Amino acid sequence: LVLARIEGAPGGVKGISLFIVPKFVLDAEGRPGARNGVVCGSLEEKMGIHGNATCVMNYDAATGYLVGEEHKGLRAMFTMMNEARLGVGVQGLAVSDAAYQNAVAYARERTQGRSLSGVKAPDKSADPIIVHPDVRRMLMTIRAINEAGRALVLWTALKGDLSHRSADEAEREAADDWMGLMTPVIKGVLTDKGFDNAVMAQQIYGGHGYIGEWGMEQFVRDARIAQIYEGTNGIQALDLVGRKLGLNGGRAVQAFFAEVGQFCEENRADDRMAPITKALKKGLNDLQQATMWLMQNAMAKPDNAGAASTDYMHLFGLVALGFMWGRMAKIAEEKIAAGANGQTAFLEKKRVTARFFMERVMPESAAHLARLSSGADTMMALEADAF
């Protein structure tokens, strides 16, 4: 697929068309014929994803076949881009989970020092590093993000099916709203967290993590691209703030607020869920305050929207991930109360990880709110030549 401008087309993005440029030109019967004038000029030397070739393409009187209408290429391309952005979000999550699994295995086997609360492996000269709180901090943080991220991706995939297949028009509309709202969140938040998690997993290896043969540095290098391609994460944040919040009069974001708020209210009196709903409600309140601040300050001063966008996207992501943990914790508590059906260990891990997320990750919402509501003044105060 190639974006190109037809001779005489309008300037800017309004003049871009989309073409298929095949390796071989089709003959009169629609079969591959002569070699087309398109070749790979060179391969780029990249930081990571070396199994995926990035090339400079040369076009020499190449034949291209128009896809869709003239000058509507960018719109057609974004049909693919939105799907690709969700896929890249899953890529960030996948690298994070692979790095986590390796880090867990290493932390169980690597011995160093003794546990602060007493010897855990008396038959060895040192305890496995998985007993140390700072290693646990990193492992639990990665685990909490991964499991909630996986739930968010699966829930959004279901919404994608409903947006196309539901027999109920209102359900199709609501599912489509969710998809539009969550696409920049999944792409931006899960790839930022994916890179951070890969670095944390590498850190658990200590010096071994910096040595190539252990494989952890490859996770870090490979995770980095997901924050960049299919629209940098700064662009995802601007898309969320600049386009998705106001879509259909704010219908999508208001529906999200209502859904999370209703969950908190329905489970407010359940003592088992109190650690979850209290923290989730606080995060939701921070997100609603941030949204109100943008409504009051972004129109008159557009730089405020740009300065706030990344913090807003991550605040939104925290609440979305927290909502997933709330739903998972609710099911876990219900199943534990019903006897667990042989799943006690699995459900207890869900319960503990949900509470860790609410105690250790969700409080970041307050910092995001404080930063974004400080505005753009100090960010934009220096002249460009002062840098």
N, C-alpha and C positions, 0 to 999 in steps of 0.2 A: 504494500500500500504506500502510495506516494502523494503528498500534498504538493500541488504545483499551481501556477497561475496561467490561465489561458491568455493568449495574446489579446490585448485590448480589455482585459478584465479590470474591474474597479480596484483602486488601491486598498491597502490594509487587509484585514482578515475577511472582509466581505467579498474579496475577489479570489479567494482560494478554493480550488476544486480538488476532488479526491480521485485518484486513478489507481488501477491495478496495472503494474508493470511486470509482466512475466519474463521468465528466463528465455522462453521461446515464443516467437510470434505465431499465432494460429493461422493455419492455411484456410483455404476456401471452405473446407469441410469441417473446420473447427478442431483440427488435430494440430499438435505441436509441429511447427515447421522450422523456419530459419532462426538462427540465434539472434536474440534481441540485443540492442545496443546498451546493455547494462552489465557492468562488471564490478567486482569488489576491487577498489583501488588499494586499500591497505587495511591492516588490522590495528585497532587501537591497543596500546599497552595500558591495562587498567589495574586499579588497586586490588580488585577482587573479581568474583564471578568469572573465573577464567574458563569455565566450561561453556560459557555463553559468549559467542563472538560478537564484538562491536566493530563495525566496519565503516570505512569511508566508501560510499557508492559513487561510481562514475556513470553518467548517462551520456551516450553519444548517439544522437538521433534515435533515441529509444522510442518504442511504441507503447503508449499507455492507453488503457480503456477506462473511460469515465465511469465512476460509480455515483449513481444518483444524479442530481441536477447540477448544472454549472454553478459555480460560486457558492455552493452549499457544502463544501468539503469539510470544513471544520466541524459543522454540526454533525455530519455523518461520522467523522472520526471520534467525536466525543461519545457516541454510542458504544464504541469499543473501549474508549478511555475509562469510562465509568466502571465497566467490568474489570478492566485491567487494574484500576486503583484498588478495588476490593481484593483482587488477586495479590497485589503487592503487599497489602495489609496482612494477608495470610502468610506471605513470604516472610515478613518480619516476625510474625508469631512462630512460624516453623523453625527459623534459625534460633530463636530464643529457646524453643523447647529442646532442640537438639543440643544446644550448648548446656542447658539445664541438666539433661540426662547424663551428659559426660561429666559435668561438675559434681553431681551427686555420687556417681561411681568413684570419682577420684577422692572426694571428701570422706567416703567410707573407708578407703584403703590407706590413704596417706596419714601417717602418724607424726605428730609434732606437739610437744608440750603436754601438760596435764590439764584436765578440766578444772575450771574455777570452783566447781562445786564438789570436787573430790575425784579420785582416780576412777576411771570407767573401764580401763583395760589393764587390770593388775598383772596379767600374764605377758604384757608387752612393756617395752621401755618408755613408751609414750602412748597417749590416747589418739584415736583417729580425729582428724581436725573437724569432723562434722559435729563434735560435742562443743565446740567453741561458739559463743554467742554471735560473734561478728560473721562467722561463716554461716551460721543459721540465719542471720539477718539477710544475707545475700540470697541464700537458697529459698527462704520463705518469700522474699519479695518477688523473685523470678517466678516461683510457683504460683503465687497469688495473681500475678498479672497474666500468666499463661492460661490458667484455668478459666479465669473470667473472660479473657480475650477469645478463647475457643468457644465459650458459650455465646458471646456476642456475635461472632462470625456465623455460628450455626443458626442463631435466632434470626439474624439478618438474611441468611440464605432462605429460611422459611418464609420470611416476609417477601423476598423476591419471587418465590413460587406463588404466593397468594396474590401479589400484585398483577400476575398474568393469568392465574388459573381460578381464582375464587369466583363463584357464581354470584356473590354479593358485591354490588358496585361500591357500596360504602367501605367494605373490607378491602377491596382492591385499591381504593383511593388512599385509605389509611396506611396500607402496606407500602404503597408507592411513596408516600410522604416519609415513612420511616427510612426507606432505601436512600432517598435523596439526602436526608439529614445525616445518616450514619456513614455514607460513603467517604466524605473527607475525614470523619472521626476515625474510622477503621484504618484508612490509609495513613493518616498522619500520626495518630497516637500509637497504634500497634507497631509501626516501624521505628518511631523514636524510642519506644520502650524496648523493642526488639534489639536495637543497637545497645542501649544501656544495659540490658540484661546479658547480652553477649560479653560485654566488657566485665560485668560482675562475675560471670561464670569463669572468664579468663583469670580474674583476680583470685578466685578460689584456688587456682593452681599455683599461685605464687610465681616464682621464677620459671617454673615449667611452662606456665601459660604463655610466656614470651618466646618460647622455643618452638619453631615450626613443626617439628615432628610430633608434638603432642596434639596438634590440630586445632587448638583453641584460637590461635591468631587468625586462622582462616574464617572461623565464624564471625569474628570482629570485622574482617575485611569484607566478607560477603554481605553482612548485615548492613553495611554503610550505604550501599547503592539504593536500598529500598527507601531511604529518606529523601532521595534525590530524583529518581526517575518516575515517569508517569505524573509529573507535576510535583515540584519540591514541596516539602511539608509546610513551608511558609505560604505557598499558594493554596494548599488545602485549607489552612487556617483562614485565609482571606476569603476563600469560597464559602466556608461555613458562615463567617460573620457577614460578608457582603451580599451573599445570594441566598443561602439556605435558611437563615433565620427569618427573612421576610417573605419567603415563598408562600404564595396563597394567603397573604395577610398574616403570616406567622402561625398558620394552622398546624404545621408539623411540630414545631417546637412547643407549642402550647399543649398539644396532645401528649408529647413526651413528658412534660412537667406533670400533667394530670395523671398519667399512668404511674409514674414513680411515686407521686404524692399519695395516690390511692393505695398503692402497696404499703406504704409506711403507715397510713391511717388504719388499714385493715388489720395490721399486725402489731399495732401500738400497745395493745393490752396483753400481748403474749410475752410473758417474762422470758421465755427461751429466746425470743427474737429481739429483745430489748437492745443488746449490744449492736445488733445489725441495724435496726430501724432508726435508732437515735443518731448514729453516725451518718447513715444514708440521708436522713432528713436534713442534717446539718449541711452536707454536701449539696443537696438540692437547693437549700436556701441560698447558699453561696452562688450557685449557678444562676438562680433567678435574680439575685442582686446584680450579678455581672451582666446579665441580659438587660436589665433595666438601666444600668449605667450606660451601656452601649446605645440604647434607644435615646437616652437623654444627651449623650455627648458626642456621638459619632457623626451625626448629620451636619452639625454646625462646624465640626472640625474633623475632617476625614482622617487626618493622621492619628487621631485617637483610636479609630477602628483598626488601623494597621498596627499600631503599637500594642493593642490589646489582643490581637487575633490569636497568636500562638498560645498565650496563657489561657484564653477562652477555650480554645480547642482542647487543651489538656484538662481543663476543669470539666468540660463537657464529657470527655473520655472517662475521667474518674467517676462521674455520676453514672454513666452508662455501664461501666465495669462493676461499680457498686451495686447497681440494680440487678445485674446478672448474679452477683454473689448473694443478694437478698433472696432471689428466687431459688437458687440452689440450696441455700441454708434452710429455707422454709421446707423444702421437700425433704432434706436430710433430717430435720427435727421431727417431721411427721412420721418418717419411716423408722427412726429410732424409737419413737413413742409406741409404734405399732409392733415392735419386736425386732426390727432390722432385717429379718429374713436372711440371716447369715451374712449380712453386709455391714456389720457393726464397725469393723476397722475402716472400711472405705468411707462410710458416712461420718465417722468421727474425724477423719482427715478433712473432709469437706467442712465440717463445723469449725474446726480449729483454723483452717486456712481462711475461711470467711471472716472470722473474728480478727485474725492477723491483718487482713486487708483493711478492715474498718478502723483498727487501732493504729496501724503503721503507715498505710498508704493514703487512705481517704483524707486525713488531716492536711494533706498538701493542698486541698481545695482552698483553704484560707489564704495560703501564700499566693496562689494564682489570683484570687480575688483582689488581694492587696496590691499586687503588682499591676494588674490591668487597670484598676481604678485610679492609679496614680497619674494616668494620662500620658501624653506624648511629649510634654514640654521639655523635660531634661534629656529625653532620648533624641530630640530634634534640635536642641538649642545650639550646638556647635555648627559653624559653617563647614561646608564640605572640605574646604582646603585646610581645616584645622586638624584633619586626620593624617 
